Amino acid sequence: MLFRWFGEFIAVAGGTFLQLAAPFSLAVYFAFQRNALGVSFCLFFFFQQFLPIAVYMADARAQQLPLLTVGDSEYVIHDWNYLFGKLGLLEHDVQIAGTVRIFGWLGMLWVTLWLLRRGLSRKQELPGSEPG
């Protein structure tokens, strides 16, 4: 509903955009606060959102998943069927979804490793943390 003024394509893509924009915006906020734990939590959640998005993408041709809508329940479309159809990519829905899923897993792994590395390097900087 928020993106209707920008046309149907952007309005349909708006749900996925908001799904990703919320945790990403919070990560940026925490970055400005210099809160590494907040940044890592929000970035992990950002990348985690790629997994359900990929499930929905992979369903673009099959359209087996139940659809949710805001507004008129008679006018319900499968977002990714519409988006991929408009882009001429509908026959590649499963491949694109697989790539998005991999990107999500790699992002979550990267965030976890970044936080661990950051925590270990900070532990080494603390006085009295070295053996001896």
DSSP file (Angstrom, degrees, kcal/mol; ACC not computed):
  #  RESIDUE AA STRUCTURE BP1 BP2  ACC     N-H-->O    O-->H-N    N-H-->O    O-->H-N    TCO  KAPPA ALPHA  PHI   PSI    X-CA   Y-CA   Z-CA
    1    1 A M    >         0   0    0      0, 0.0     3,-0.9     0, 0.0     4,-0.2   0.000 360.0 360.0 360.0 -31.8    0.0    0.0    0.0
    2    2 A L  T 3   +     0   0    0      1,-0.2     3,-0.3     2,-0.1     9,-0.1   0.768 360.0  44.3 -68.9 -24.8    2.9    2.4    0.7
    3    3 A F  T >  S+     0   0    0      8,-0.2     3,-1.8     1,-0.2    -1,-0.2   0.267  75.0 108.5-107.8  11.4    4.3    2.2   -2.8
    4    4 A R  G X  S+     0   0    0     -3,-0.9     3,-1.5     1,-0.3    -1,-0.2   0.815  72.8  64.3 -58.2 -31.4    1.1    2.4   -5.0
    5    5 A W  G 3  S+     0   0    0     -3,-0.3    -1,-0.3     1,-0.3    -2,-0.1   0.690  97.2  57.2 -68.0 -16.8    2.1    5.9   -6.1
    6    6 A F  G <  S-     0   0    0     -3,-1.8     4,-0.3     1,-0.3    -1,-0.3   0.341 120.0 -91.5 -97.3   6.5    5.1    4.5   -7.9
    7    7 A G    <>  -     0   0    0     -3,-1.5     4,-2.1    -4,-0.2    -1,-0.3  -0.236  43.8 -70.8 104.0 166.4    3.2    2.1  -10.1
    8    8 A E  H  > S+     0   0    0      1,-0.2     4,-2.5     2,-0.2     5,-0.2   0.879 124.8  54.2 -65.2 -41.3    2.1   -1.5   -9.9
    9    9 A F  H  > S+     0   0    0      1,-0.2     4,-2.2     2,-0.2    -1,-0.2   0.945 113.5  41.6 -60.2 -49.6    5.6   -3.1  -10.2
   10   10 A I  H  > S+     0   0    0     -4,-0.3     4,-1.2     1,-0.2    -1,-0.2   0.869 113.0  55.2 -66.7 -36.5    7.1   -1.1   -7.3
   11   11 A A  H  < S+     0   0    0     -4,-2.1     4,-0.5    -8,-0.2    -1,-0.2   0.907 110.1  45.5 -62.7 -41.9    3.9   -1.6   -5.3
   12   12 A V  H >< S+     0   0    0     -4,-2.5     3,-0.7     1,-0.2     4,-0.4   0.895 115.1  46.9 -68.8 -40.0    4.2   -5.4   -5.7
   13   13 A A  H 3X S+     0   0    0     -4,-2.2     4,-2.2    -5,-0.2     3,-0.3   0.657  92.8  85.2 -73.8 -15.3    7.9   -5.3   -4.9
   14   14 A G  H 3X S+     0   0    0     -4,-1.2     4,-2.7     1,-0.2     5,-0.2   0.814  81.2  58.0 -59.8 -34.9    7.3   -3.1   -1.9
   15   15 A G  H <> S+     0   0    0     -3,-0.7     4,-2.0    -4,-0.5    -1,-0.2   0.935 110.8  41.8 -62.4 -46.3    6.5   -5.9    0.5
   16   16 A T  H  > S+     0   0    0     -4,-0.4     4,-1.6    -3,-0.3     5,-0.2   0.887 112.7  55.5 -67.6 -38.5    9.9   -7.6   -0.1
   17   17 A F  H  X S+     0   0    0     -4,-2.2     4,-2.9     1,-0.2     3,-0.3   0.939 110.7  44.0 -59.3 -47.6   11.6   -4.2    0.1
   18   18 A L  H  X S+     0   0    0     -4,-2.7     4,-2.0     1,-0.2    -1,-0.2   0.863 107.5  59.9 -66.1 -35.3   10.1   -3.4    3.5
   19   19 A Q  H  < S+     0   0    0     -4,-2.0    -1,-0.2    -5,-0.2    -2,-0.2   0.847 117.9  31.4 -59.9 -33.7   10.9   -6.9    4.7
   20   20 A L  H  X S+     0   0    0     -4,-1.6     4,-1.6    -3,-0.3    -2,-0.2   0.777 114.4  59.8 -93.0 -31.9   14.5   -6.2    4.0
   21   21 A A  H  X S+     0   0    0     -4,-2.9     4,-3.0    -5,-0.2     5,-0.3   0.855  97.0  60.6 -68.8 -35.4   14.5   -2.4    4.7
   22   22 A A  H  X S+     0   0    0     -4,-2.0     4,-2.0     1,-0.2    -1,-0.2   0.969 111.5  35.4 -61.8 -56.5   13.4   -2.7    8.3
   23   23 A P  H  > S+     0   0    0      0, 0.0     4,-1.9     0, 0.0    -1,-0.2   0.867 119.0  52.4 -67.0 -31.8   16.3   -4.8    9.7
   24   24 A F  H  X S+     0   0    0     -4,-1.6     4,-2.1     2,-0.2    -2,-0.2   0.924 108.9  49.2 -68.0 -42.5   18.8   -3.0    7.4
   25   25 A S  H  X S+     0   0    0     -4,-3.0     4,-2.4     1,-0.2    -1,-0.2   0.898 111.0  50.2 -62.2 -40.7   17.7    0.4    8.6
   26   26 A L  H  X S+     0   0    0     -4,-2.0     4,-2.6    -5,-0.3    -1,-0.2   0.877 107.6  54.1 -65.3 -36.6   18.0   -0.7   12.2
   27   27 A A  H  X S+     0   0    0     -4,-1.9     4,-2.0     2,-0.2    -2,-0.2   0.909 108.9  48.6 -62.2 -41.7   21.5   -2.0   11.4
   28   28 A V  H  X S+     0   0    0     -4,-2.1     4,-2.1     2,-0.2    -2,-0.2   0.920 110.2  51.9 -63.7 -43.6   22.5    1.4   10.1
   29   29 A Y  H  X S+     0   0    0     -4,-2.4     4,-1.3     1,-0.2    -2,-0.2   0.945 111.6  45.9 -56.7 -49.5   21.0    3.0   13.2
   30   30 A F  H  <>S+     0   0    0     -4,-2.6     5,-2.7     1,-0.2     4,-0.3   0.821 107.8  58.2 -66.0 -30.3   23.1    0.8   15.4
   31   31 A A  H ><5S+     0   0    0     -4,-2.0     3,-1.2     1,-0.2    -1,-0.2   0.917 105.6  49.0 -64.2 -42.1   26.2    1.4   13.3
   32   32 A F  H 3<5S+     0   0    0     -4,-2.1    -1,-0.2     1,-0.3    -2,-0.2   0.790 110.6  51.3 -66.8 -26.2   25.8    5.1   14.0
   33   33 A Q  T 3<5S-     0   0    0     -4,-1.3    -1,-0.3    -5,-0.2    -2,-0.2   0.480 112.0-125.1 -84.2  -3.6   25.5    4.3   17.7
   34   34 A R  T < 5 +     0   0    0     -3,-1.2     2,-0.8    -4,-0.3    -3,-0.2   0.890  60.2 147.9  57.5  43.4   28.6    2.2   17.4
   35   35 A N     >< -     0   0    0     -5,-2.7     4,-2.4     1,-0.2    -1,-0.2  -0.846  25.1-178.0-110.3  92.4   26.7   -0.8   18.8
   36   36 A A  H  > S+     0   0    0     -2,-0.8     4,-2.8     1,-0.2     5,-0.2   0.853  81.5  53.6 -63.4 -37.1   28.3   -3.8   17.2
   37   37 A L  H  > S+     0   0    0      2,-0.2     4,-2.4     1,-0.2    -1,-0.2   0.918 110.9  46.4 -65.4 -42.3   25.9   -6.3   18.9
   38   38 A G  H  > S+     0   0    0      2,-0.2     4,-2.3     1,-0.2    -2,-0.2   0.905 113.3  49.6 -64.1 -42.4   22.9   -4.4   17.6
   39   39 A V  H  X S+     0   0    0     -4,-2.4     4,-2.8    -9,-0.2     5,-0.2   0.940 112.6  46.9 -61.0 -47.7   24.4   -4.1   14.1
   40   40 A S  H  X S+     0   0    0     -4,-2.8     4,-2.5     1,-0.2    -2,-0.2   0.905 111.8  50.2 -65.7 -40.6   25.2   -7.9   14.0
   41   41 A F  H  X S+     0   0    0     -4,-2.4     4,-2.3    -5,-0.2    -1,-0.2   0.941 114.8  43.8 -61.1 -46.8   21.7   -8.9   15.2
   42   42 A C  H  X S+     0   0    0     -4,-2.3     4,-2.3     2,-0.2    -2,-0.2   0.884 114.6  48.5 -69.0 -38.5   20.0   -6.7   12.7
   43   43 A L  H  X S+     0   0    0     -4,-2.8     4,-2.6     2,-0.2     5,-0.2   0.888 110.4  52.0 -68.4 -37.4   22.3   -7.8    9.8
   44   44 A F  H  X S+     0   0    0     -4,-2.5     4,-2.4    -5,-0.2    -2,-0.2   0.944 112.1  46.0 -60.5 -46.2   21.8  -11.4   10.7
   45   45 A F  H  X S+     0   0    0     -4,-2.3     4,-1.6     2,-0.2    -2,-0.2   0.870 109.9  55.6 -64.3 -37.0   18.0  -10.8   10.7
   46   46 A F  H  < S+     0   0    0     -4,-2.3     4,-0.4     1,-0.2     3,-0.3   0.955 112.7  40.6 -57.6 -51.7   18.4   -9.0    7.3
   47   47 A F  H >< S+     0   0    0     -4,-2.6     3,-1.3     1,-0.2     4,-0.4   0.832 109.1  60.5 -69.5 -31.1   20.2  -12.0    5.8
   48   48 A Q  H >< S+     0   0    0     -4,-2.4     3,-1.7     1,-0.3    -1,-0.2   0.851  94.2  65.4 -62.6 -33.2   17.8  -14.4    7.4
   49   49 A Q  T 3X S+     0   0    0     -4,-1.6     4,-1.5    -3,-0.3    -1,-0.3   0.688  86.1  71.5 -64.8 -17.8   14.9  -12.8    5.6
   50   50 A F  H <> S+     0   0    0     -3,-1.3     4,-2.2    -4,-0.4    -1,-0.3   0.781  89.5  63.4 -66.8 -25.1   16.4  -14.0    2.3
   51   51 A L  H <> S+     0   0    0     -3,-1.7     4,-1.8    -4,-0.4    -2,-0.2   0.965 107.0  37.2 -69.0 -52.6   15.4  -17.5    3.2
   52   52 A P  H  > S+     0   0    0      0, 0.0     4,-2.1     0, 0.0    -1,-0.2   0.855 115.9  55.8 -67.7 -30.2   11.6  -17.0    3.3
   53   53 A I  H  X S+     0   0    0     -4,-1.5     4,-2.6     1,-0.2    -2,-0.2   0.924 107.1  50.0 -62.7 -42.3   11.9  -14.7    0.3
   54   54 A A  H  X S+     0   0    0     -4,-2.2     4,-2.7     2,-0.2    -1,-0.2   0.881 107.6  53.4 -64.1 -38.4   13.6  -17.5   -1.6
   55   55 A V  H  X S+     0   0    0     -4,-1.8     4,-0.8     1,-0.2    -1,-0.2   0.938 112.0  45.0 -60.6 -45.8   10.8  -19.9   -0.7
   56   56 A Y  H  < S+     0   0    0     -4,-2.1     3,-0.5     1,-0.2    -2,-0.2   0.884 112.5  51.6 -66.1 -39.7    8.3  -17.5   -2.1
   57   57 A M  H >< S+     0   0    0     -4,-2.6     3,-2.0     1,-0.2     4,-0.2   0.928 106.2  53.9 -61.3 -45.6   10.4  -16.8   -5.2
   58   58 A A  H 3< S+     0   0    0     -4,-2.7     4,-0.4     1,-0.3     3,-0.3   0.703 104.5  57.1 -64.3 -18.9   10.8  -20.6   -5.9
   59   59 A D  T 3X S+     0   0    0     -4,-0.8     4,-3.1    -3,-0.5    -1,-0.3   0.352  74.7 106.6 -90.7   4.2    7.0  -20.8   -5.8
   60   60 A A  T <4 S+     0   0    0     -3,-2.0    -1,-0.2     1,-0.2    -2,-0.1   0.880  89.2  28.8 -56.9 -45.0    6.5  -18.3   -8.6
   61   61 A R  T  4 S+     0   0    0     -3,-0.3    -1,-0.2    -4,-0.2    -2,-0.1   0.912 125.3  45.0 -82.2 -43.8    5.5  -20.7  -11.3
   62   62 A A  T  4 S-     0   0    0     -4,-0.4    -2,-0.2     1,-0.0    -1,-0.1   0.863  81.2-163.5 -69.9 -36.6    3.9  -23.4   -9.1
   63   63 A Q     <  +     0   0    0     -4,-3.1    -3,-0.1    -7,-0.1     4,-0.1   0.911  38.6 139.4  49.8  51.4    1.9  -21.0   -7.0
   64   64 A Q        +     0   0    0     -5,-0.2    -1,-0.1     2,-0.1    -4,-0.1   0.691  39.5  92.4 -92.5 -23.4    1.3  -23.6   -4.3
   65   65 A L  S    S-     0   0    0     -6,-0.2     2,-0.1    -9,-0.1    -9,-0.0  -0.418  86.0-105.5 -74.4 146.2    1.8  -21.3   -1.2
   66   66 A P        -     0   0    0      0, 0.0     2,-0.4     0, 0.0    -1,-0.1  -0.483  38.2-134.8 -67.8 142.8   -1.1  -19.6    0.4
   67   67 A L        -     0   0    0     -2,-0.1     2,-0.3    -4,-0.1    11,-0.1  -0.794  13.2-156.2-105.7 142.8   -1.2  -15.9   -0.5
   68   68 A L        +     0   0    0     -2,-0.4     2,-0.3     9,-0.1     9,-0.2  -0.848  15.2 179.4-112.8 151.6   -1.8  -13.0    1.9
   69   69 A T        -     0   0    0     -2,-0.3     2,-0.5     2,-0.1     4,-0.1  -0.980  27.4-135.3-147.9 159.8   -3.1   -9.5    0.9
   70   70 A V  S    S+     0   0    0     -2,-0.3     2,-0.4     2,-0.1    -2,-0.0  -0.981  80.8   1.1-112.2 127.9   -4.0   -6.2    2.3
   71   71 A G  S    S+     0   0    0     -2,-0.5     2,-0.4     2,-0.0    -2,-0.1  -0.810 117.4  31.2 102.7-139.9   -7.2   -4.8    0.9
   72   72 A D    >   -     0   0    0     -2,-0.4     3,-1.0     1,-0.2    -2,-0.1  -0.415  57.8-160.9 -65.8 114.4   -9.4   -6.6   -1.6
   73   73 A S  T 3  S+     0   0    0     -2,-0.4     3,-0.2     1,-0.2    -1,-0.2   0.624  87.9  65.9 -73.6 -11.6   -9.2  -10.3   -1.1
   74   74 A E  T 3  S+     0   0    0      1,-0.2     2,-0.8     0, 0.0    -1,-0.2   0.747  96.1  58.9 -77.7 -24.3  -10.5  -10.9   -4.6
   75   75 A Y  S <  S+     0   0    0     -3,-1.0     2,-0.5     2,-0.0    -1,-0.2  -0.717  70.7 147.0-108.3  81.7   -7.4   -9.3   -6.1
   76   76 A V        -     0   0    0     -2,-0.8     2,-0.3    -3,-0.2    -7,-0.1  -0.969  19.8-180.0-117.8 124.9   -4.6  -11.4   -4.8
   77   77 A I        -     0   0    0     -2,-0.5     2,-0.8    -9,-0.2    -9,-0.1  -0.884  36.3-110.7-120.8 156.6   -1.5  -12.0   -7.0
   78   78 A H     >  -     0   0    0     -2,-0.3     4,-2.5     1,-0.2     3,-0.4  -0.786  30.1-147.3 -83.4 113.3    1.6  -14.0   -6.4
   79   79 A D  H  > S+     0   0    0     -2,-0.8     4,-3.0     1,-0.3     5,-0.2   0.897  93.7  42.7 -51.1 -50.6    4.2  -11.2   -6.0
   80   80 A W  H  > S+     0   0    0      2,-0.2     4,-2.3     1,-0.2     5,-0.3   0.775 110.3  55.8 -76.4 -24.2    7.1  -13.1   -7.5
   81   81 A N  H  > S+     0   0    0     -3,-0.4     4,-2.0     2,-0.2    -1,-0.2   0.933 113.9  42.5 -64.4 -45.9    5.0  -14.6  -10.3
   82   82 A Y  H  X S+     0   0    0     -4,-2.5     4,-2.5     2,-0.2    -2,-0.2   0.950 118.0  44.6 -63.7 -50.8    4.1  -11.0  -11.3
   83   83 A L  H  X S+     0   0    0     -4,-3.0     4,-1.8    -5,-0.2    -2,-0.2   0.941 117.3  43.0 -64.0 -49.8    7.6   -9.6  -10.8
   84   84 A F  H  X>S+     0   0    0     -4,-2.3     5,-3.0     1,-0.2     6,-0.8   0.886 113.6  53.9 -64.3 -37.2    9.5  -12.4  -12.6
   85   85 A G  H ><5S+     0   0    0     -4,-2.0     3,-0.8    -5,-0.3    -2,-0.2   0.926 109.1  47.5 -61.2 -45.1    6.8  -12.4  -15.3
   86   86 A K  H 3<5S+     0   0    0     -4,-2.5    -1,-0.2     1,-0.2    -2,-0.2   0.831 115.1  46.4 -65.4 -31.9    7.3   -8.7  -16.0
   87   87 A L  H 3<5S-     0   0    0     -4,-1.8    -1,-0.2    -5,-0.2    -2,-0.2   0.490 112.5-118.2 -88.8  -3.1   11.1   -9.1  -16.0
   88   88 A G  T <<5S+     0   0    0     -3,-0.8    -3,-0.2    -4,-0.7     3,-0.1   0.782  86.8 109.4  72.7  27.2   10.9  -12.2  -18.3
   89   89 A L    > < +     0   0    0     -5,-3.0     3,-2.2    -6,-0.2    -4,-0.2   0.231  30.3 113.9-117.5  11.9   12.5  -14.4  -15.7
   90   90 A L  G >  S+     0   0    0     -6,-0.8     3,-1.5     1,-0.3     4,-0.2   0.851  74.6  56.6 -58.0 -37.8    9.6  -16.6  -14.6
   91   91 A E  G 3  S+     0   0    0      1,-0.3    -1,-0.3    -7,-0.1     3,-0.2   0.577 106.0  53.5 -71.8  -6.8   11.2  -19.8  -16.0
   92   92 A H  G <> S+     0   0    0     -3,-2.2     4,-2.7     1,-0.1     5,-0.3   0.138  71.5 116.1-109.7  17.8   14.3  -19.1  -13.8
   93   93 A D  H <> S+     0   0    0     -3,-1.5     4,-2.4     1,-0.2     5,-0.2   0.887  77.2  45.9 -57.6 -43.6   12.4  -18.7  -10.5
   94   94 A V  H  > S+     0   0    0      2,-0.2     4,-2.2    -4,-0.2    -1,-0.2   0.898 113.9  48.3 -69.0 -40.5   13.9  -21.8   -8.8
   95   95 A Q  H  > S+     0   0    0      2,-0.2     4,-2.0     1,-0.2    -2,-0.2   0.924 113.6  46.6 -65.8 -44.2   17.5  -20.9   -9.9
   96   96 A I  H  X S+     0   0    0     -4,-2.7     4,-2.5     1,-0.2    -2,-0.2   0.921 111.9  51.7 -63.4 -43.0   17.1  -17.3   -8.7
   97   97 A A  H  X S+     0   0    0     -4,-2.4     4,-2.6    -5,-0.3    -1,-0.2   0.890 107.7  52.8 -60.9 -39.9   15.6  -18.5   -5.4
   98   98 A G  H  X S+     0   0    0     -4,-2.2     4,-2.3     2,-0.2    -1,-0.2   0.900 109.9  47.8 -62.0 -41.4   18.5  -20.8   -4.9
   99   99 A T  H  X S+     0   0    0     -4,-2.0     4,-2.5     2,-0.2    -2,-0.2   0.908 112.0  49.3 -65.4 -42.8   21.0  -18.0   -5.4
  100  100 A V  H  X S+     0   0    0     -4,-2.5     4,-2.2     2,-0.2    -2,-0.2   0.901 110.6  51.1 -63.3 -41.0   19.0  -15.8   -3.0
  101  101 A R  H  X S+     0   0    0     -4,-2.6     4,-2.4     2,-0.2    -2,-0.2   0.924 110.8  47.8 -62.3 -45.2   19.0  -18.6   -0.4
  102  102 A I  H  X S+     0   0    0     -4,-2.3     4,-2.9     1,-0.2     5,-0.2   0.919 110.4  52.3 -61.8 -44.0   22.8  -19.1   -0.7
  103  103 A F  H  X S+     0   0    0     -4,-2.5     4,-2.4     1,-0.2    -1,-0.2   0.898 109.5  50.4 -59.0 -41.7   23.3  -15.3   -0.4
  104  104 A G  H  X S+     0   0    0     -4,-2.2     4,-2.4     2,-0.2    -2,-0.2   0.939 112.4  45.2 -62.1 -48.6   21.2  -15.4    2.8
  105  105 A W  H  X S+     0   0    0     -4,-2.4     4,-2.4     1,-0.2    -2,-0.2   0.912 114.1  49.0 -63.1 -43.0   23.1  -18.3    4.4
  106  106 A L  H  X S+     0   0    0     -4,-2.9     4,-2.8     1,-0.2    -1,-0.2   0.897 111.1  50.8 -64.1 -39.4   26.5  -16.7    3.4
  107  107 A G  H  X S+     0   0    0     -4,-2.4     4,-2.5    -5,-0.2    -2,-0.2   0.917 110.6  47.9 -63.7 -43.9   25.4  -13.4    4.9
  108  108 A M  H  X S+     0   0    0     -4,-2.4     4,-2.2     2,-0.2    -2,-0.2   0.905 113.6  48.2 -64.0 -40.3   24.3  -15.0    8.2
  109  109 A L  H  X S+     0   0    0     -4,-2.4     4,-2.7     2,-0.2     5,-0.2   0.924 111.2  50.4 -64.4 -44.4   27.6  -16.9    8.3
  110  110 A W  H  X S+     0   0    0     -4,-2.8     4,-2.8     2,-0.2    -2,-0.2   0.920 110.6  48.9 -59.3 -46.0   29.6  -13.7    7.6
  111  111 A V  H  X S+     0   0    0     -4,-2.5     4,-2.5     2,-0.2    -1,-0.2   0.916 112.2  49.0 -61.7 -43.4   27.8  -11.7   10.3
  112  112 A T  H  X S+     0   0    0     -4,-2.2     4,-2.4     1,-0.2    -2,-0.2   0.934 113.8  45.3 -62.5 -46.8   28.4  -14.5   12.8
  113  113 A L  H  X S+     0   0    0     -4,-2.7     4,-2.9     2,-0.2     5,-0.2   0.889 111.9  52.9 -64.6 -39.2   32.1  -14.8   11.9
  114  114 A W  H  X S+     0   0    0     -4,-2.8     4,-2.5    -5,-0.2    -2,-0.2   0.926 111.0  46.3 -61.1 -45.7   32.5  -11.0   12.0
  115  115 A L  H  X S+     0   0    0     -4,-2.5     4,-2.6     2,-0.2    -2,-0.2   0.914 114.1  47.9 -65.8 -42.3   30.9  -10.8   15.5
  116  116 A L  H  X S+     0   0    0     -4,-2.4     4,-2.7     2,-0.2     5,-0.2   0.934 113.4  47.4 -62.2 -46.1   33.1  -13.6   16.8
  117  117 A R  H  X S+     0   0    0     -4,-2.9     4,-2.4     1,-0.2    -2,-0.2   0.907 112.9  49.2 -61.9 -42.2   36.3  -12.1   15.3
  118  118 A R  H  X S+     0   0    0     -4,-2.5     4,-2.0    -5,-0.2    -1,-0.2   0.910 112.1  48.6 -63.8 -43.0   35.4   -8.7   16.7
  119  119 A G  H  X S+     0   0    0     -4,-2.6     4,-1.8     2,-0.2    -2,-0.2   0.899 112.4  47.8 -64.5 -41.6   34.7  -10.3   20.1
  120  120 A L  H  X S+     0   0    0     -4,-2.7     4,-1.7     2,-0.2    -2,-0.2   0.897 111.5  49.7 -67.5 -40.2   38.0  -12.2   20.1
  121  121 A S  H  X S+     0   0    0     -4,-2.4     4,-1.0     1,-0.2    -1,-0.2   0.871 111.4  49.5 -68.1 -35.3   40.0   -9.2   19.0
  122  122 A R  H  X S+     0   0    0     -4,-2.0     4,-1.0     1,-0.2    -1,-0.2   0.863 107.5  54.9 -69.5 -35.3   38.4   -7.0   21.8
  123  123 A K  H  < S+     0   0    0     -4,-1.8     3,-0.5     1,-0.2    -2,-0.2   0.884 106.6  51.1 -64.9 -37.5   39.2   -9.7   24.4
  124  124 A Q  H  < S+     0   0    0     -4,-1.7    -1,-0.2     1,-0.2    -2,-0.2   0.773 106.9  55.1 -69.8 -25.6   42.9   -9.7   23.4
  125  125 A E  H  < S+     0   0    0     -4,-1.0    -1,-0.2    -3,-0.2    -2,-0.2   0.700  86.6  98.9 -80.6 -19.8   42.9   -5.9   23.8
  126  126 A L  S >< S-     0   0    0     -4,-1.0     3,-1.5    -3,-0.5     4,-0.2  -0.417  85.0-106.1 -70.7 141.1   41.6   -6.0   27.4
  127  127 A P  T 3  S+     0   0    0      0, 0.0    -1,-0.1     0, 0.0    -2,-0.1  -0.426 103.9  18.2 -66.1 138.9   44.2   -5.7   30.1
  128  128 A G  T 3  S+     0   0    0     -2,-0.1     4,-0.1    -4,-0.1    -2,-0.1   0.557  91.4 111.0  79.6   7.8   44.9   -9.0   31.9
  129  129 A S    <   +     0   0    0     -3,-1.5    -4,-0.1    -5,-0.2    -3,-0.1   0.617  55.8  87.0 -88.9 -12.0   43.4  -11.1   29.1
  130  130 A E  S    S-     0   0    0     -4,-0.2     2,-0.0    -6,-0.1    -6,-0.0  -0.679  84.1-114.9 -88.5 140.9   46.7  -12.6   28.0
  131  131 A P              0   0    0      0, 0.0    -1,-0.1     0, 0.0    -2,-0.1  -0.359 360.0 360.0 -68.3 150.4   47.9  -15.7   29.8
  132  132 A G              0   0    0     -4,-0.1    -2,-0.0    -2,-0.0    -4,-0.0   0.424 360.0 360.0 136.4 360.0   51.0  -15.4   31.8
